[in-house]
Structure formats: C-alpha cells, structure tokens
Amino acid sequence: MFFEKYIEKDEGTIRYYDLHSLRHRILSILIFAACIIMLIIAIYPAIWVFLASFKDNVEFRREATIIPKAFDINAYIKTWNDLKFVKYYINSFIVVTGCVLSSVVFNGLLAYGLAILKPRGHKVIYTLVMWGLLIPATTSVVALFVNINRVGMNQSFLPLWLSM
C-alpha cells in the first residue's frame, strides 16, 4: 500500500512510527493529495498548450475540447522550416559556448590571481567584484550597446561572449 515504503525509514519527514497514529495518517494522506492536486494544476496549462498546437486555426477557435481531432506533425515541420529554427539554435549554441568559455577563462584567471597570488590590494579588488555583483546587469545594457557600436563590434558574437 502507500505506507509500506516507510517501514524501513528511520528518520525523515514522515517516519513509520508517526503513521501509527490515525491523525498523522489522515494528515499525511491529505498533504499527499494536496501535492497531487497542485501538480495537476501546475502541469495542465503546459499540456493544454502542447495539445492545442496540433489544432488548426478553425478547430482552435471553435472546439473547446483539449484533445485535437487529428495529430498532424506536418505543421511543426512547416513552422520549423519556414522560421529557420535551425539557424537560431546554432546561433544560441555558439553564443552559449563562447560565454561559457570566456567566463571560465576570465573568472578563473581572476580567481587564481585573488586566491593564490594575492597581490597588493587584492582585498580591494575582491570587494569591488562583490559590490559589482549587486548591480543588476540590465542597468548597463544601454551603455554597453553604445560602446559596442562605437568600437564597431556589432554584427559579431564577440561582444556577447565578453559581456557575460
């Protein structure tokens, strides 16, 4: 049944010893049911959107059912080809790879310099880095864009890699 897996358990949120009491047993079942209900409420919109994506416009507007009449994958293939998603995924892969590599290299060099070499004033630099983390990245977007255009680095992935 539901409680058999708790017999071997010594510690944790619900112990087998706690389930001897009818009050605790009912309470744990109610908590479990509430979690299942919240899970269904959270997942339902995603399932509805996914199933609605198989409907054509007429069926989407007129039918109130969640299940489409036909599961046609050709609409996905047409959208994928028409909107050039392959290009977008390749660009995203290039940007993420460059950001990760530049972050590992530059942050690793900074961490090595501050933790191992410890030059004079390393505590000041460390404090400035920590204070810099408190500034939201969105506050510097306009200034970063203006500087990238002035230097002539637009139409390139390099500014994206270096700004992360």
C-alpha positions in Angstrom: 0.0 0.0 0.0 1.0 3.6 0.3 2.8 3.4 3.7 4.9 0.2 3.2 8.0 2.1 1.9 8.2 4.0 5.2 8.6 0.9 7.3 12.4 0.8 6.8 12.8 4.5 7.2 14.4 5.7 10.5 14.3 9.4 10.1 12.7 11.9 7.7 9.6 13.9 7.2 7.3 11.0 7.8 8.5 8.1 9.8 6.7 4.8 10.1 6.3 5.4 13.8 4.3 8.5 13.0 1.9 6.6 10.9 0.6 4.5 13.9 -1.5 7.5 14.8 -4.7 7.8 12.8 -4.4 11.6 12.9 -1.0 11.6 11.4 -2.0 9.1 8.8 -5.0 11.2 7.7 -2.9 14.3 7.7 -0.2 12.7 5.5 -2.8 11.5 3.0 -4.3 15.0 2.9 -0.9 16.6 2.3 -0.1 14.0 -0.4 -3.5 14.7 -2.1 -2.9 18.4 -1.9 0.5 18.0 -3.6 -1.0 15.9 -6.3 -3.7 18.5 -6.9 -1.1 21.3 -7.1 0.9 19.2 -9.5 -2.1 18.7 -11.8 -2.9 22.4 -11.7 0.7 23.4 -12.5 1.1 20.9 -15.4 -2.3 21.3 -17.0 -1.6 24.6 -18.9 1.6 23.1 -20.5 -0.3 20.0 -21.6 -3.2 22.1 -22.9 -0.8 24.4 -24.9 1.0 21.3 -26.3 -2.2 19.6 -27.4 -3.6 22.8 -28.8 -0.6 23.2 -31.0 -1.8 20.3 -33.1 -5.1 22.0 -33.9 -5.6 24.2 -36.9 -7.0 27.7 -36.5 -10.6 26.8 -37.2 -10.6 23.9 -34.7 -8.7 26.0 -32.1 -11.4 28.8 -32.3 -14.5 26.6 -32.4 -13.7 23.4 -30.4 -13.5 23.7 -26.7 -12.0 20.2 -26.2 -8.5 19.6 -25.1 -7.8 16.7 -27.4 -7.4 17.7 -31.1 -9.2 15.7 -33.8 -6.0 14.8 -35.5 -2.4 14.8 -34.5 -0.6 16.2 -37.6 3.1 16.7 -37.2 3.4 18.4 -40.6 2.5 21.8 -39.1 5.6 21.5 -36.8 7.8 20.6 -39.7 6.5 23.5 -41.8 6.9 26.0 -39.0 10.4 24.7 -38.2 11.5 25.1 -41.9 9.7 28.5 -42.5 11.0 30.2 -39.4 14.6 28.8 -39.7 14.8 27.4 -36.2 17.9 25.5 -37.0 19.8 28.8 -37.6 18.5 30.1 -34.2 19.6 27.0 -32.4 23.0 27.1 -34.0 23.4 30.8 -33.0 22.3 30.1 -29.5 24.8 27.2 -29.2 27.6 29.5 -30.5 26.7 32.3 -28.0 26.4 29.9 -25.0 29.6 28.1 -25.9 31.5 31.4 -26.2 30.0 32.8 -23.0 30.9 29.7 -21.0 34.5 29.5 -22.3 35.1 33.2 -21.8 33.6 33.1 -18.3 35.7 30.1 -17.3 38.9 31.6 -18.6 38.5 35.2 -17.3 36.8 34.3 -14.0 39.3 31.5 -13.5 42.2 33.9 -14.0 40.7 36.5 -11.6 40.0 33.8 -9.0 43.6 32.4 -9.3 45.0 35.9 -9.0 43.0 36.8 -6.0 43.1 33.5 -4.1 46.6 32.2 -4.9 48.8 35.1 -6.0 47.2 37.6 -3.6 48.8 40.8 -5.0 48.8 44.0 -3.0 45.3 45.4 -2.9 43.6 42.0 -3.6 41.0 42.7 -0.8 40.0 45.9 -2.5 39.6 44.1 -5.9 37.7 41.3 -4.2 35.4 43.9 -2.5 34.8 45.7 -5.8 33.9 42.4 -7.5 31.4 41.5 -4.7 29.9 45.0 -4.9 29.7 44.7 -8.7 27.6 41.6 -8.3 24.9 43.7 -6.5 24.4 45.8 -9.6 21.8 44.3 -11.9 23.0 43.6 -15.4 20.1 45.4 -17.0 21.4 48.8 -15.8 24.4 48.6 -18.1 22.7 47.4 -21.2 22.4 50.8 -22.9 25.9 51.9 -22.1 27.2 48.5 -23.3 25.3 48.8 -26.6 26.6 52.3 -27.2 30.2 51.2 -26.6 29.9 48.2 -28.8 28.6 50.3 -31.7 31.4 52.9 -31.2 34.1 50.3 -31.3 32.5 48.7 -34.4 32.0 45.3 -32.9 28.3 44.9 -33.9 27.2 42.0 -36.1 29.6 39.8 -34.2 29.3 37.2 -31.4 32.4 38.6 -29.6 30.6 41.3 -27.6 28.1 38.7 -26.3 30.9 36.4 -25.3 32.9 39.2 -23.5 29.9 40.8 -21.8 28.9 37.7 -19.9 
